[in-house]
């Protein structure tokens, strides 16, 4: 029986240049695999704890030396000489070693890197592609491609954080990429013609000086039409409001501008937007504890629009269970670093699917070259993947991985459908 020889932690860097955690697992047969934890900017209060040193003399408090030490000492000592067997057993050991509700002791960035490295090692040991080692039936997800950034991801006047496109008529993944590429290039030309900047934000979307949601949406519709594609048919628009950032102490929201609106007016505004534009998905339309408003919006437009919980659910089975019971959404964004182990992530995906929720596998704004989520999306037959624009190599790496998976599977695999 193959055994774990050692586990090595190291500090590496994410796409924003911030320190993050990499774990490498070595087996006694000479095999090894690495995994890197990403990091978010717009984070929910209920996410599992991200452990940083908070020593202002080291990377302005963002270094992860304690997390690395946790891997090199506590975790490595616990896993060393352990028989290489089941993912669930390893993740259970990590959870018990941490001993807290929220990964406060070891850090979710620590446990996730080890958990994913173990999954990669398992695939190598079994001489299988990662997605095949994770599941036994597959589909290729539709990309949710970020093309205009606002909110915490850009320095402009847009309050909504992400304006995305989804190529619903794509017949395969290369077709999906090409349709998105055409829209992005035509949007770039439109921005240039209006003397707007075409610099990109954290996730590769453009971050021009746009003053209103409607201006952004009109530009996207024009770009779709200039690509000779049909808005609402070939390409639909998806929003990430990130409403946690937009609520005041009265429970009102500044979704549209700097002025705040009561919840009923916000819902009316969302209804107007989805009537006037080909918007088929709204992520985080309300704040993470505003359960009543979530239920209202899902009841109001959920039969026609994907209502996606990110900060609401934070890839946490307890919060998802409540959301299913309350009918607070119809879809979930899945971010493994929000919970801290692969096993817990898979449990959430399974629960969501049983409730007929759409599952959307997602990157973080501070991401890395690690492409694990691409294989995860395929293995779990998740309908969509959210991993940024067709720019910046840490985003494009996931798309390139999906192209290789599709090539490997050939005619055996189909595009997911919403």
C-alpha positions in Angstrom: 0.0 0.0 0.0 1.3 3.4 -1.0 1.8 5.8 1.9 2.2 9.6 2.4 5.9 10.4 2.8 5.4 14.1 3.7 3.4 17.2 3.2 5.2 20.5 2.3 3.7 24.0 2.6 5.1 27.1 1.0 4.2 30.7 0.5 3.5 31.6 -3.2 1.5 34.5 -4.8 -1.9 35.0 -6.3 -3.0 37.1 -9.3 -3.1 40.2 -7.2 0.5 39.7 -6.1 -0.7 38.8 -2.5 0.9 35.8 -0.6 -1.1 32.6 -0.6 -0.7 29.0 0.4 0.6 26.1 -1.7 0.7 22.5 -0.5 2.6 19.6 -2.0 2.0 16.0 -1.0 4.8 13.5 -1.6 4.0 9.7 -1.7 6.6 7.1 -0.9 6.4 5.8 -4.5 8.0 9.0 -5.8 4.7 10.7 -6.9 3.7 14.2 -5.8 1.1 16.9 -6.5 0.6 20.5 -5.6 -2.5 22.8 -5.1 -2.8 26.5 -4.4 -5.5 28.3 -2.5 -7.1 31.4 -4.1 -8.3 34.5 -2.2 -11.4 36.7 -2.5 -11.8 40.5 -2.3 -15.5 40.7 -1.9 -15.9 38.1 0.8 -18.9 36.9 2.8 -18.9 37.2 6.6 -19.7 33.5 6.9 -16.8 32.2 4.8 -14.4 29.8 6.5 -11.4 31.6 8.1 -8.5 32.7 5.9 -5.4 32.5 8.0 -2.9 35.3 7.5 0.0 36.4 9.8 -1.2 40.0 10.2 2.4 41.1 10.8 2.6 44.5 9.2 6.3 44.1 8.7 5.7 41.2 6.3 3.8 41.8 3.1 1.7 44.4 5.0 0.1 41.8 7.1 -0.8 39.5 4.3 1.9 36.8 4.6 0.9 33.2 5.3 3.9 31.9 7.2 1.8 30.5 10.0 -0.4 28.6 7.5 2.7 27.2 5.9 4.1 26.2 9.3 0.7 24.5 10.1 1.3 22.3 6.9 4.9 21.6 7.5 4.5 20.7 11.2 1.0 19.8 12.4 -0.5 18.5 9.2 2.6 16.7 7.8 3.2 15.0 11.2 -0.4 13.8 11.3 -0.5 12.5 7.7 3.0 11.1 7.5 3.1 7.3 6.9 -0.7 7.2 6.6 -1.9 4.8 4.0 -3.0 6.5 0.8 -6.7 5.7 0.6 -9.9 7.9 0.7 -10.3 11.7 0.3 -13.0 11.6 2.9 -10.6 10.2 5.5 -8.0 12.8 4.8 -10.5 15.7 5.0 -11.9 14.3 8.2 -8.4 14.3 9.7 -7.9 17.9 8.6 -11.3 18.9 10.2 -10.5 17.1 13.5 -7.0 18.6 13.6 -8.4 22.1 13.2 -11.2 21.4 15.7 -13.1 24.7 15.1 -16.4 25.4 13.4 -14.9 27.8 10.9 -11.3 26.6 10.3 -10.1 29.3 12.7 -7.1 27.3 13.9 -5.5 25.9 10.8 -7.1 28.3 8.3 -9.3 27.3 5.4 -6.6 28.4 3.0 -4.3 25.8 4.7 -6.8 22.9 4.7 -7.9 23.5 1.2 -4.5 23.5 -0.3 -3.8 20.1 1.4 -7.2 18.7 0.5 -6.9 19.5 -3.2 -3.3 18.4 -3.4 -4.4 15.1 -2.0 -7.1 14.8 -4.7 -4.6 15.5 -7.4 -2.2 12.9 -5.9 -5.0 10.4 -6.0 -5.7 11.0 -9.7 -1.9 10.6 -10.5 -1.7 7.4 -8.4 -4.8 6.0 -10.2 -3.4 7.1 -13.6 -6.5 9.0 -14.3 -7.4 12.6 -15.4 -8.4 14.6 -12.3 -12.1 14.9 -13.4 -12.3 11.2 -14.0 -11.0 10.5 -10.5 -13.5 12.9 -9.1 -16.6 11.6 -10.9 -18.0 9.0 -13.3 -20.2 11.1 -15.6 -19.4 14.4 -17.2 -20.5 17.5 -18.9 -18.7 20.7 -20.1 -20.0 23.8 -18.2 -21.1 27.0 -19.9 -18.7 29.9 -19.1 -20.0 32.9 -17.2 -17.5 35.4 -18.6 -16.9 38.7 -16.8 -16.7 41.5 -19.4 -17.3 44.7 -17.4 -16.1 45.2 -13.8 -17.6 47.5 -11.2 -17.9 47.5 -7.4 -14.9 46.2 -5.4 -13.3 45.0 -8.6 -12.8 48.3 -10.4 -12.3 52.0 -9.8 -15.4 53.4 -11.6 -18.9 54.5 -10.7 -20.6 51.2 -11.3 -22.1 49.7 -8.1 -22.9 46.3 -9.6 -19.7 44.3 -9.3 -19.8 42.1 -12.5 -21.5 42.2 -15.8 -21.1 38.8 -17.5 -22.1 37.0 -20.6 -23.1 33.4 -21.1 -23.1 31.8 -24.6 -26.3 29.7 -24.2 -26.4 28.6 -27.8 -22.9 27.1 -27.8 -22.6 23.6 -29.3 -19.3 22.9 -27.7 -16.7 24.6 -25.6 -14.6 26.1 -28.4 -17.8 27.5 -29.8 -18.6 29.0 -26.4 -15.2 30.6 -26.2 -15.4 32.0 -29.8 -18.8 33.6 -29.1 -17.5 35.2 -26.0 -14.3 36.3 -27.8 -16.3 38.1 -30.5 -18.4 40.0 -28.0 -15.4 41.0 -25.9 -13.5 42.2 -29.0 -16.5 44.2 -30.3 -17.0 45.7 -26.8 -13.4 46.8 -26.8 -13.9 48.5 -30.1 -17.1 50.2 -28.8 -15.2 51.5 -25.7 -12.3 52.7 -27.8 -14.7 54.6 -30.2 -16.2 56.4 -27.1 -12.7 57.2 -25.9 -13.1 55.0 -22.8 -10.3 53.1 -21.2 -10.0 49.4 -22.0 -7.9 48.5 -19.0 -9.0 45.3 -17.2 -9.9 44.7 -13.6 -9.0 41.9 -11.3 -10.9 39.2 -13.2 -10.0 40.4 -16.7 -13.2 42.4 -17.5 -13.0 45.9 -18.8 -13.2 48.7 -16.1 -14.2 51.8 -18.0 -15.5 55.0 -16.5 -19.2 54.2 -16.9 -21.8 56.0 -14.9 -24.8 53.7 -14.8 -25.9 50.0 -15.1 -28.0 50.9 -18.1 -25.0 52.3 -19.9 -23.0 49.2 -19.3 -25.9 46.9 -20.4 -26.5 48.9 -23.6 -22.8 48.6 -24.5 -23.0 44.8 -24.0 -26.1 44.5 -26.1 -24.5 46.5 -28.9 -21.4 44.4 -28.7 -23.5 41.2 -29.0 -25.3 42.6 -32.0 -22.1 43.7 -33.7 -20.9 40.1 -33.3 -23.9 39.0 -35.4 -25.3 37.1 -32.4 -28.7 37.4 -30.9 -29.1 38.9 -27.4 -31.1 36.6 -25.2 -30.7 33.6 -27.6 -27.0 33.2 -28.5 -25.7 35.3 -25.6 -27.4 36.2 -22.3 -26.3 38.7 -19.7 -25.6 37.7 -16.1 -25.0 40.1 -13.1 -23.2 39.8 -9.9 -24.5 42.6 -7.7 -22.4 41.8 -4.6 -25.1 43.5 -2.5 -23.2 43.1 0.7 -21.2 46.1 -0.3 -24.3 48.2 -1.1 -26.6 48.0 2.0 -26.9 50.7 4.6 -28.0 50.5 8.3 -31.7 50.9 7.3 -31.6 47.8 5.1 -31.7 49.9 1.9 -29.5 49.3 -1.2 -27.5 51.6 -3.5 -27.8 49.2 -6.5 -28.3 51.9 -9.1 -26.3 54.9 -7.8 -25.1 56.5 -4.6 -28.6 56.9 -3.4 -30.3 54.1 -1.4 -33.6 52.4 -2.3 -35.9 50.3 -0.1 -36.1 46.6 -0.9 -39.4 46.7 -2.8 -38.0 49.4 -5.1 -34.9 47.4 -5.6 -37.0 44.3 -6.6 -39.0 46.6 -9.0 -35.7 47.8 -10.5 -34.4 44.2 -11.0 -37.7 43.4 -12.7 -37.3 46.4 -15.0 -33.8 45.4 -15.9 -34.7 41.8 -16.6 -37.6 43.0 -18.8 -35.6 45.5 -20.7 -32.4 43.5 -21.2 -31.6 39.8 -21.8 -30.5 39.2 -18.2 -30.9 35.6 -17.1 -28.9 35.4 -13.9 -28.5 37.7 -10.9 -26.0 36.8 -8.2 -26.2 38.2 -4.7 -29.0 40.6 -5.3 -29.3 41.2 -1.6 -27.1 41.0 1.5 -26.1 37.8 3.2 -28.5 38.0 6.1 -31.4 39.6 4.3 -33.2 36.2 3.9 -36.7 37.8 3.5 -35.6 39.9 0.5 -34.0 36.9 -1.1 -37.2 35.0 -0.9 -39.1 37.9 -2.4 -36.9 38.2 -5.4 -36.9 34.4 -6.0 -40.7 34.4 -5.8 -40.9 37.4 -8.1 -38.6 36.5 -11.0 -37.0 33.1 -10.1 -39.1 31.2 -12.6 -37.4 33.2 -15.4 -34.1 34.3 -13.9 -31.3 32.4 -12.1 -31.0 33.8 -8.6 -27.6 32.8 -7.4 -26.4 32.7 -3.8 -22.7 33.4 -3.1 -22.3 35.4 0.1 -25.7 34.0 1.1 -24.5 30.4 1.1 -20.7 30.6 1.1 -20.5 26.9 0.0 -21.8 25.9 3.5 -24.3 23.1 3.8 -26.0 24.5 6.8 -26.7 27.8 5.1 -27.7 26.1 1.9 -30.1 23.8 3.8 -31.8 26.9 5.1 -31.9 28.5 1.7 -33.5 25.5 0.2 -36.1 25.4 2.9 -36.9 29.1 2.6 -36.8 29.1 -1.2 -34.3 31.9 -1.0 -32.6 31.2 -4.4 -32.5 28.6 -7.2 -28.8 28.5 -7.8 -25.5 28.4 -5.8 -22.0 29.6 -6.5 -19.5 27.1 -5.3 -16.1 28.3 -4.1 -14.0 25.6 -2.4 -12.0 28.1 -0.4 -15.2 29.3 1.3 -15.5 26.0 3.1 -11.9 24.6 3.1 -12.0 20.9 2.0 -13.0 19.1 -1.2 -15.3 16.7 0.7 -17.4 19.5 2.2 -17.5 21.2 -1.3 -18.8 18.0 -2.9 -21.4 17.6 -0.1 -22.8 21.1 -0.9 -22.9 20.4 -4.6 -24.8 17.2 -4.0 -27.3 18.9 -1.7 -27.9 21.7 -4.2 -28.4 19.2 -7.1 -31.0 17.2 -5.0 -32.9 20.5 -4.6 -32.7 21.2 -8.3 -30.4 24.2 -7.8 -28.0 25.1 -10.6 -24.4 24.7 -9.5 -21.9 27.2 -10.7 -18.2 26.5 -9.9 -16.3 29.7 -9.3 -12.8 31.2 -9.1 -11.9 34.0 -6.7 -10.7 37.5 -7.7 -7.3 36.7 -6.3 -6.8 33.4 -8.2 -3.8 31.4 -9.4 -2.6 29.2 -12.2 -4.2 26.2 -10.4 -7.0 24.8 -12.7 -8.7 22.4 -10.2 -12.1 24.1 -10.5 -12.2 23.3 -14.2 -12.0 19.5 -13.5 -14.4 19.9 -10.6 -17.1 21.5 -12.8 -16.8 18.7 -15.4 -16.8 15.9 -12.7 -19.9 17.3 -10.9 -21.8 18.1 -14.2 -22.2 21.6 -13.0 -24.1 23.7 -15.5 -21.7 26.7 -15.4 -18.2 27.8 -14.5 -17.4 31.4 -13.5 -13.7 32.1 -13.9 -13.3 35.6 -15.3 -12.8 37.1 -18.8 -10.8 35.8 -21.7 -7.8 37.7 -20.4 -5.1 37.2 -17.7 -3.5 33.8 -17.7 -4.8 32.7 -14.3 -8.4 33.0 -15.8 -7.5 31.6 -19.3 -5.8 28.6 -17.8 -9.2 27.3 -16.7 -10.6 27.7 -20.1 -7.6 26.0 -21.7 -8.0 23.1 -19.3 -11.7 22.7 -20.3 -10.6 22.6 -24.0 -8.2 19.8 -23.2 -10.9 17.9 -21.3 -13.4 18.3 -24.1 -10.8 17.0 -26.6 -10.0 14.0 -24.3 -13.6 13.1 -23.9 -14.5 13.6 -27.6 -18.1 12.6 -28.5 -18.7 11.2 -25.0 -19.4 14.6 -23.5 -22.0 17.3 -24.1 -22.3 20.9 -23.2 -24.3 21.5 -20.0 -27.7 23.2 -20.4 -29.4 25.5 -18.0 
